[in-house]
């Protein structure tokens, strides 16, 4: 498995984990939900 294939597989696994762990919220909360999931994926490791 190449590095590129591994990264693609990991991206798919992360997306699947988000779908099953954090179900989509009601539509009026979409912006806040997107902010928190983005922070969890990209911002939290920087802390």
C-alpha positions, -999 to +999 in steps of 0.1 A: +000+000+000+014+034-010+014+064+013-012+080-009-035+049-007-030+049+031-040+086+034-070+081+013-081+051+034-076+070+066-096+099+053-125+075+045-122+060+079-123+094+096-154+104+075-171+071+085-163+076+122-177+111+121-209+099+105-214+072+131-201+090+162-216+124+155-250+122+137-260+152+117-278+178+138-310+197+131-306+222+102-306+253+125-274+240+142-254+232+111-230+261+113-221+255+149-219+218+143-195+223+114-173+246+135-170+221+163-163+191+140-137+212+122-120+221+154-121+185+166-104+173+134-079+201+128-077+224+158-076+202+188-042+186+181-027+220+181-036+226+218 
